[in-house]
Amino acid sequence: MRHEFSAVIERDGDWFVAWSPEMPGANGQGKTLEECRDNLSEAIALLLEDRREDGLRGVPPDALIQTVQVA
């Protein structure tokens, strides 16, 4: 599954710092732009995994779980 999120990236001295407005709490930083974006991507993935697990906790065993796509 592929997701796309905005990355707001700013320079802070020698570092790049980033956050995503669509994923509150997801932040990244790095000495290079690529490292910063990779760290933000990893933070977003971890948040999505955590929210998915939290959302599925307590789902009845007979419930259907299917995927949907958002354009």
Order of alpha helices (4+ residues) and beta strands (2+ residues): beta-beta-beta-alpha
